[in-house]
């Protein structure tokens, strides 16, 4: 199966060092290879590579909010071939 759509889940995806920059560079490379990439974060990142879509999702880790967050993620993540999640 060829990877066509990738979702990235990260609370903030704020660039500034470490893994976040690596994720953004990898996303840019994947988009250049024709793979659709969408980032799901709590707030709009300061910069996303061209072609990477973004969707705001309340990724609150408090237990009582998870049923609503899980429903939102289930709707948003349908149709993706792979999901990369970090910093939870």
Residue pairs with C-beta under 8 A, 6 or more apart in sequence:
1 81
3 35
3 81
3 82
4 35
4 36
4 81
5 35
5 36
5 37
5 38
5 79
5 80
5 81
5 82
6 27
6 30
6 35
6 36
6 37
6 38
6 80
6 81
6 82
6 83
6 84
7 37
7 38
7 39
7 40
7 76
7 77
7 80
7 82
7 83
7 84
8 23
8 27
8 37
8 38
8 39
8 40
8 83
8 84
8 85
8 86
9 40
9 41
9 57
9 59
9 73
9 83
9 84
9 85
9 86
9 88
10 20
10 23
10 39
10 40
10 41
10 85
10 86
10 87
11 41
11 42
11 59
11 87
11 88
12 41
12 42
12 43
12 45
12 87
13 20
13 23
13 24
13 39
13 41
13 45
13 48
14 20
14 45
14 46
15 21
15 24
15 45
15 46
15 47
19 86
19 87
23 84
23 86
24 47
24 48
24 49
24 52
25 49
27 37
27 39
27 48
27 49
27 52
28 49
28 50
28 51
28 52
30 37
31 37
31 49
31 50
31 51
31 52
32 51
36 53
37 51
37 52
37 53
38 52
38 53
38 54
38 55
38 80
39 45
39 48
39 52
39 53
39 54
39 55
40 54
40 55
40 56
40 57
40 59
40 73
40 76
40 77
41 54
41 56
41 57
41 59
42 56
42 57
42 58
42 59
42 60
43 56
44 54
44 56
45 54
48 54
55 76
57 69
57 72
57 73
57 76
58 65
58 68
58 69
58 72
59 69
59 88
60 69
61 88
77 83
